[in-house]
Amino acid sequence: MSDSQSKNDEHDKNPELIRSDAYWRDKLSPTEYAICRQKGTEPPFTGAYNDFKGDGVFLCRCCGSPLFDAQAKFDSGSGWPSFFAAKTKQGVEEVFDESHGMRRTEIVCRQCQCHLGHVFNDGPAPTGLRYCVNSASIQHETDVTKG
């Protein structure tokens, strides 16, 4: 990543949404905190939105930013909610991740840096992408005017 790109990415973050660890511990359940703020992963096939079907938008659990349209959700068979596209490029940030001996691309909320999951290049058309997201890091809203 270039220095100019890093500086541009910094301008995209909302300083009002950068909170203390104590704030997040108080706001989130222990499971949500472990996943959203400590980059955890929920066990496959256990998340509330894995089998979810319906209209609306998925928002960041931490700050409420719109991240994914329900129409972009598909069943990947992976055990986690999967989307073929983010709602906007301004909502989801991609970060190179070499943790756990793997090379992958982490996805975080651009506004508050909530860990969402990872994106892979094995998704369906039209993008070929699979945004693999933890249910604990998102919330569904049927009122699409919020997204």
Secondary structure as UniProt FT lines:
FT   HELIX           3..12
FT   HELIX           15..17
FT   HELIX           21..27
FT   HELIX           30..36
FT   TURN            37..38
FT   TURN            44..45
FT   TURN            48..49
FT   STRAND          57..60
FT   TURN            61..63
FT   STRAND          66..69
FT   HELIX           70..72
FT   STRAND          73..74
FT   STRAND          82..83
FT   TURN            89..91
FT   STRAND          92..97
FT   HELIX           99..101
FT   STRAND          104..109
FT   TURN            110..112
FT   STRAND          115..120
FT   TURN            125..127
FT   STRAND          130..133
FT   HELIX           135..137
FT   STRAND          138..141
FT   HELIX           144..146
//
